[in-house]
Amino acid sequence: MPGIDPTPTARIRNVVLLGHGGTGKTTLAEALLRTGGQGDGRGGNFDTEPEERDRGHSLSLGVASLPWQGHKLNLLDAPGTPEAIGDAYPALAAADLAVFVIDATVGVQSQHDQLWAACETAGLPRVVFLNKLDKEGAAYQSNVDALRERYGKPLAPVHMPIGVEREFTGVIDLLHFNAVELVDGQRVTTEVRDERREQAGRNREFLVEAIVEHDDAMLERYLEGETPEAKELAVCFAEGVASCSFFPLLCGSATMDMGVQLLADFLVEEAPAPASSDGPTAATVFKTLSDPYVGRINALRLRSGTLRADDHLTVARTGADVRMHQLFALSGREQTPVAEVAAGDIAAVAKLDDVVTGDALVANGAAVETPRVAPPEPYHRTAVKAASAGDEDKLSIALSRLAEEDPSLRVEHDPETAQLVLRTYGPGHADVAIARLARKFGVSVEQVAVRLPYRETLRGPGEGLGRHVKQSGGHGQYGVCSIEVEPLPRGEGFVFEDRIVGGVIPRQFIPSVEKGVRQAMASGVLAGYPVVDVLVRLVEGKHHPVDSSQVAFEVAGSLAFRDAAARAGTVLLEPMCEVTVTVPDALTGDVMGDLSSRRGRISGTEAAPAPGRTLVRAIVPEAELRSYTAELRSLTSGAGSAEIAPATHDEAPEHVTRKVVAAAAEE
């Protein structure tokens, strides 16, 4: 099979670009490709889908590679907008290093914090690239100081800029102590100029100190006045990066292609190579996508062994045997066939049935540990239905395919409301999913109001009589029962007690009474929502030796419960959610006030792991959170983030009850 030769494991670098939306990650990735002579120079190698071009930012994980100094750099361009963040998490398992791209005009933003914490959990080494130093409002030292305060561990600036904003003309490489700057419109490597040498020298001393602190023997020699050799320093530096002992900071401007080649050099020289493994072939899938010509494509990271075209592997999740029909390297929009893939490399395979993101593919029963950091659970709910009556089955299949491409999209069929519900990270995420349904699968949908999972319960104790008697000749129906009811503590469910004595209701009909009670509870009394947390006690009844039947006592049980509920009174329970908001300290009061205005109960505040930020916890009615994540971003100018999880049900206030009951009556 024709194809390019495999790259040895030691010469592979797997790098994921992370950061908040708008920091220039994709621009930097495109600049790296140009530096390596890949692509046509016009961009568009990553944001290839119409929805991405229309919105002007990445919505899904992009994959490309480039050759550089005898190495292969695999780039994973992860989306950074809050509503597309889910696609970044699988990439953490495929990468050996994360480059955090930060806008020098803005500084650290909320998605940086979220993804930094995920990398910390995964133990993934990190590098910071301070981008857009040529833009108005750009700053260097204040961002360095903020990063040091924010993330605790030592930050090791490897670069310092030559000027900022309009005066930005180049970058000083402190490790090699030279400079790359614009001279007559050309980027040239020069010695550090005299007027910058003193400041650069001091900064280099800080860098050397950060490096040698990683090695006790070298630190001792350094403190005795010995200067480490460059090669020795580079080895120690690479070890410190790999062990997360410190985080290097590089800088530049992706739009100017300034600092980009230095970044590529750094990744080759200092980024960790994949761990070498000669064991049985094992791979993990980190991305699934559809190609109009090839069909389903699975992008995978080879953990161990060697993978060749036509090899057979086992899907660990299902035990199914799959054949690697066609292997190829992904580089933006280009797909290059490969015959063989070495351990540690990233490749793609086409036409694998029932293989999804997160799956492990193994040979000979090999075991593979898949490093995985779970993304936040999507909370926003959007109910949809097929625009055309005949498209229901087609819609179900299309949504299943779409969820394979976007694991953060949850598709649920609510049996209680008979609604098809999409769980996403926000309305924008849902809009993208709906647009892709129409474009990729030809299925148009309508959005409908989501029915919230309200519940009903009893206000107090009561008694009820159920009488179902029809005796008009021939075989009749006869069932009579009396029950007592009382509410139970929240979350206790349903308890049925049989207190019949003397056989007034034969034993074979007792389950029928309970079944009838359950049916009445399921259909609700007040607004058609299930009744919960109730004790029902069957205390009395009558039967007929001929006309009594299971059906008769089911009906009697249902009637008895409705009668008892009417006497006891019913209340509406609304679903509550546990909300955890991470917000800058200065905005804590604003967020707490907003949550209170949504009928929320503040349950506490505490210092967040990131300095200068606070965690606010609250219990809030789900009805008040329909667009909360988007409104929180507006309230905090993008600096706040929230995690929302279902909690309990609480009694709804009177005005909410009236509204829900009225809506139910209109249906």
N, C-alpha and C positions, 0 to 999 in steps of 0.2 A: 504494500500500500504506500503511495507517495506521501511525503510529509517531512516535516523538519525533524532534526535529531533532538533527542531529549536533552534537557539541561541537567547537569549533575546537581545533586541536592545542595552541595556547599555553595553553589553559585546562584541559588534562587533566593529572592527576597519577596515576601508576601506582605503587602502594605495596604492598610485601609485608611482612607482619608475621612476624618470625622469632624463634626463641628455644627454650629448653628446654621440654619439656612441663610444664604446671602453672604457668607464669609469668603466665597471664592474657591470652594473645594473643587468644583468641576472645572473652573478656569485653570486652576493649578494642575489638575490631572491632564487637561488638554495640553498645557505648556510642557509638562513632562513628556508626553507622547511626542510632541514636536522636537523636543531636545533629543529624543532617541530615534528621530527620523521616521516616526510612525504617523499614519493618517495622512490626510491631504493638506494639512495646514490650515484648514478652514474651520476646524472644530466639529462639533456634532457627533463625536465618537461615543459620548456617554448618554446625553439626554436625547435619545433617538425617537421616543414615542411622541405622537401629536399632543397628548395631554401635558407632557413636560414642556414642549415648545410653546404651547399656548399659555402656560402659567409662568414660564421663565425660570423654573427651578427643577431640581431632580425630584422624582417621585419614587424611584426604585433604584436598587443597587446596580451600578455599572461596573463592568469588568473589562480590563484591557491589560496589555503587557507591552514592554519595550525592552530592547537590548541596551545594555550600558556597561561599558568597560568589561566585556566578557561575561557579564551577569545577565540574568533575566529578572526584571522588575515586574511583578504582578501587582497591578493597581486595582483596588476596590474602592469605587467612589460611592460612598454611602449618602443617602438623602439626610438632610438636617432639619427640614421643617417639622414642627411638632406632629403634624397629621400624617407624615410619611416616615416617622422615625422607626417604625417597626422593622423595616427592611435593613436597618443598620445592624441589628443584633446578630443575625446569622453570620454576618461578615466577620464578627469578632472571633468566631471559631475557625475561620479560614485564614486569618492573618497572624503574622508573628510580630507585627509592630503597628501601632496606630499613630498617624500624623494628625494632630489636632490643629485645624486651620482656624486662626482667629483674625478677625477684622481689626486692624490697628486703629481704626477710627471709632470703634464701638467697645472693644474689649470682650471679656468673658461674658457669655450669655447662658440662658437657662439650659439649652440643649447641650452645651459643653459640660455643665455640671452633671446632667443625667448620664451622658455617655462616658464621662470620666469615671463616675462611680461604677458603671458597668465594666469598664476596663480594669478597674481596681479589683472587682470581684473575680474577673477572669484571669488576673495576673498578667495582663498584656502590657508589654513595654510601650512607652509613649514618648513622642517627640512633639514639640510645639512649633508651628510655622506661623510667624506673625506676618500677615499678608496686608496688602494695600497700604504700604508705607508711603506711597507716592500720592495718596489721596488727601484732600483737605481735612484737617482735624486729626490726622494720624499722629500717634505718639508711640515712643519706644519705651522709655524708662518707666513711665507710669504703668504700662501694661506688664512689664517685667515685675514690678513691685506688687501689682494686684495678683498676678499669678502665684507669686511666692506666698502671699498671704492666703490665697484661696485654697491651694492644694497641699500645703504643708510640707511635703517632701522637697528636697533641694531642687531648685531650678538652675540649670547650667547653661547660660547663654553661650552658644558657640559662634554666633554672628552678632555684629552690631552694625547699624546702618550708617551710611555716609549721608547725612542730612535726612530730613523728613519733608513730607508734603511736596511742594514744587522743587525743593532743593534736594530731594532724594536722588542720588546719582549712582549709588552702588552699595556694596556690602563688604565688610571686613570679616574675613575668616580668622577667628581667634585661635583655632586649633593649629592651623598651618601658618598663621601670622602673615597673610597676604590679603590683597583686596581685589575685588572684581568691580569695575566701575565703567561708566560710559565715558568714552573719549572720542570726540568727533562722531558721535552717534553709534560707535561700536563698543561692544563689551570686551574689555581687555583685562587680563590679570596683571596686577602690578604689585610692587612693594607698598607697604603701608607708608603713607606720606608722613613727613616729619611732624606736621602740625597735628596729626592724629595719633602719632606713635605713643605718646605718653598715656593718653586715655586708653588706647587699645592695649597697651602693655599692662595697665592696672587690671583691665577686664580679663586679660589672659591669665593673670595670676589668680583671679577668682575662679576661673575655669579649671586651672591646674589643681588648685586646692580641692575643688569639688571632686575631681577625678581621683586624686591620690588618697582621699579619705576612704575610698572603696577598698584600698589595699593597705593593710597594716604595715607590711614591710616597706612598701614604697613611701608611705606616709612618714615613717620613722626616718628614712633617708632624706626625705624632702625637708623635714623639720631640722635636720642636721646641716641643711644648706646645699644638698646635692640636687641638681636639676635633672629630672628624668629624661631619658632619651626619647625622641619622637616616636620610634617604633614601640617602645615599652609603654609609653603614654597612650598610644592608640589602642593597644591590646587591653589595657586596664579600662580605657574609656568604653570600649565595646562590651566588656564584661559588666560594667556599671549600668549601661543601657539595658542589657538583657535581663539583669536582675532587678530592674526598677529601683536601683539605688538613687538615681537622680534622673531628671528629665531634661534633655537638651532642648535649647531654644534656638531656632533658626529664623531667618527673616528675609523679606524681599517683597516683590510685587509680581504676581503672576501675569498681569496684563502687560508689564514691561519685560517679561522674561528675565527679570533680575532676581538672582538668588535661586533660580530654578535648577540650573546646572549644579550649583553647590549642593542643593538638596539631593539631586540624583547621586552625586559623588558620596555624600554622607550615607545614603541608604546602602550603597555598595560596600563602603568601608566600615561602617559602624553598626548597621542594623543586624539583628540576629538572623542567621540562616535557619531553615527548618531543622528540627531535630532529625538526625539521620536514623533510619530504621531499615534493617534488612529482613524484617519478619514477613509473614504472609501478607498478601495484598489486602489493604483495607483503605476505604475512602469514605468521606462524609459529604453529603450534598448540602450546599449552602444557598443555592438559588435555583428556582424552577421558572422557566419562561417559555413562551410560545413563539415560534418563528413561522411566518406565513408560508415558507417554502420547505423547511426541514421538519416542522411540527414541534412537539415537546422537546425542550432542551433542559438537561440538568447540569448545572455547574458544580464541580466537586473539587475537594482538596484531598490529594492522595496522602494518607497518613503513613503508610509503610508499603514496602514491596515495590513492584513495578507493574504498571498497567499497560496492556497492549490491546489493540483493536481485536475484536472477536473473543476476548477473554470472557469467561462466565464467572459471575459473582453472585452471592446470596444476599438478599435484602434482609438484614437482621431483624427488622420489625415484623416481617410477614413470613420469612423462610422461603420466599419465591426465588427462583433462579432467573437471572437476567443476563443477557448477552450484550457486550459492549459493541454494538453494531458499527458505530463510527465515532472516533475520538477526534477532537479538534481543539485548537487553542482559540480563545476568544480575545479579540482585540478591538474593542468598540463594536462597530458594525461588521467587521471582517471575521470570518471563520476560516482558520487555516487547518487543514487535516494534519493529524499527527499519528504516527504509527505506535509510539511508545511514550509513556509518561513516567518520570522518575519520582521517587518518594519526595514529598514536600511540595510538589508542583501543583498548579491549578490547571484544570482542563474542563472540557465539557463533553457530554455524550448525548446523542440524539435517540429518540424513540424508545425510551424505557417506560414501560407501562407500570402504573401503580408505584412509582418512586417519587417521593415528595421531599421538600426541604426538611432537613434534619435527619434523613435516613442515613444509616450506615450500610455500606456495601462491602462484603468481606469474602475472602476465599478460604476454603478448607476449615470452616468453622472458627476462623480467627475472631478474637474479641477486640473491639476498639472502643476506647473511651472517647466520647465526643465532648470536647469542652463546649459548654453552652451556658449562656446567660439569658435567662428568660426575659423577654420584653414586657413592658407594662401591659396589663390586660386592656383591650379596647373597651371603652365604656359607651360612647355615643351610639344611640339606637335609631335606625332608620327603617321604617316598614315600607316594603315595595310590593307591587303586584304587576303582573304582565299587562302591558298596554293592550295587547290583543288576546282575546279569550283562548285562542288555540296555542298560545306560546307558553303555557304553564310548565309543561314538561321540558321544553327547550330552555326555559329560564333556570330551572333547577340544575340542569346539566351545565349550563354556562356559568352559573355561580360557583359550582363545584370546581370547574376549571380555573376560574378567576382566583378562588381561595388557594389553589395550589401555587399560583404565581405570587400571591400576596398573603403569607401566613398570618399577618396581623389582621386580616379581614375574617371575621367570624360570620358564618351563615347559619341562622337558627330558624327552625319552624316552631312557633309557639303553639302547642296543642290547645292551650286554654283560649287563645284569641284567634287561632287559625291564621295568624299573620306570618308572613315571611319577613324576618328581621335581619338586617345587616348591623353587626357591631363593628364600629370603626373608631378611629382616634378623633373624629370630629366631622362636621358637615362637609368640609372640603375633601376629606378622605372618601366619604360616601359619594360625593359628586364625581370624583375620579373613577370610582368603581362603576358607577352607572354609565359614565361616558365610555368606559372600556367595554362594558356589556354590549352597548350599541355598535361600537366600531369593530370589535373582534368577533362577536358572535351574532350580530344582527338582531339582538333582542332589546326592545325598548320597554322601559318600565315606568310606572307611575309611583310617586311617593305618596303614602297615605299616613294619617296620624297614627302614631304608635299608641296602642292601648297599654296603659301601665298595669302592672299586676297588683291591683287593689285586692283587699280581702275584707271580709265581714266577720264580725263576732257578736256575741250577745252582750247586752248592757248589764244584765243581772240574771237572777234565777227566774224560772217560770215553769208552768205546767202546760201540757197540751194533750188533746184527745184527737185520735185519728179513727175515723169510722168509715169503712168502705163496705156497704151492704147493698146488694142488688139481688132480690129474690122475687122474680116476677114469673115464676114457672120454670120448670126444667132445672138444670144445674145452675145454681146461682153463685154469688160471690159474697163472702162474709169474712171480715177481719176487723177487729176493734182492738185498739191499744191505747194505753195512757202512759205518758212519759213525763219525767222531770228533767229539766235542763239547768245548767249553770256554767258560767264562763270559767275557763282555766287560765292560769298564767300564760303570758305570751311565749309561744314556742312549744307549748305542751302538746299540741295536736288534738287528736280526737280520742275520747275514751267512751266506750259503750259498756254499761253494766246491766246485767240481767238480774232483776230482783223478783221475777215471777215465782209464785208459790202456788201449790195446789193444782198445777196443770191447767190454769185458765187459758193459757196459750200453750199448745203442745210444743215440745222441744224442737220439732223439725221446722217450726215456723219462726223461731226466735231469730235465726240468721236473716230471714226475709225482712223482719222489722228493721234490723240494722242496715240492711241493704237499702231499704226505702229511705231511712234517715240520711244515709250517705248521699243518695241521689239528690235529696232536697238540699243538703248542705252544698253540694257541688254546683248547683244552679243558682245559689244565692237567694236572698230574701229581699234585701234593700235595693241593690243595683245590679244584681246578676253576677256578683263575684263570689267565689267560694267562701263558705263559712269555716272558720278555723278556731282552734283552742276552745273546744266545747266538751263538757261531760254530759252524756245522755244516759238517763237511768230508766229502764223499762220496768214499770211497777205494777201494771194491771192490764187486763184485757179480756176479751171474750172470743169464743170460736164456735163454729157450727160443725157438727160431725160430718156433714155432707158437703156444704157449700164453701167451707174454708179452704184456702189454697195458698201457695207461696206468693202468687201474684196479688191476691187480696191483701195479705199482710205487708207486702212491699208498699202498696198504695196507702194502706193505713199508717205505716211508719212515716212515709213522706208527709201525709196530711198532719200527723201528730207533731212533727217537727215544725212545720210552718205555723201551726196553731201556737205552739210553745214559744217560738221566736217572736210572734206578734205580741204575746203577753209579756215576754221578758224585755222586749225592745232590742234593736240591733244598732250597731255602730259601724262606720266605715273605717277600715285600717288602710293607711297609705304606706307604700314602700319607702323605706329610708335608706340612705347610703352613708357610708363612712368616707369622708373626704379628707385627704391629707394634702395640704398645699405647702409647697416650698417657695419662699418669697424673700426678697431682700428685707433686712431688718426694718428699714425705713418705711416699708409698705405694709408692715404687719397690721397696723390699725385699719388701713383701708380694706384689706382682705377680710379681716374679722367683721368689720361693719357690713361688707357686702354679703358675707355668709349669714349674718344675723338678719339682713333684709330678705333673705330667701327662707326665712323661718328655721334657720339652722341653729343648733345648740353647740356652742364652742365647748369642746371637751378637754382642750388643753393646748399649750404651746411649749415648744422646747427648741433648743439650739439645733440647727441642722448640722450635718457633718461638715459641710462647706462653711468656712468662716464668713461672718457677715450675713448669714441667712437664717431664717426661722422656719420651723415646721409648725403649721397651724392645723389642728385636728378638729373636726366637727362632724355632727350627725345632721344631715340635711335631707328633706323630702326629695325623692327622685323627680317629682313633678317640677321642682324648681331648678333642675340641673340640665335641662334639655340642651342648652347651648353654653354650658358653664365654661368649658375649656377655652372656647373662642373668646368669651367675655372676660375671662381671667387674663388672657394674653393682652386684651385691649386695656384692661384696668392697670396692668403692671408694665405696659409697653414691652411685652414679650419676656419679662424677667421672671415671671411666676410660672410654676407648673403644678399640676394636680394629679393625684392618683385617686380614683373613685372605685369603690367596691360595694356590692350590695350588703346591707346590714339587716335590720329587722323591719317589722311593720309597727307603726304607732297609730293611735287614734287620730283621725283627721279632724280638723276644726270644722265648725258648722258650715262656713261658707264654701269650703272645699267639698263637703258632703253634698250640699245642695247642687253644686255644679256637676258633680259626677253622677248623681241620681238623675238630674235633668237630661244629661247627655245619654244615659242608658235608656231613658224613656223614649228618646227620639230614634233609637236604632231599631 
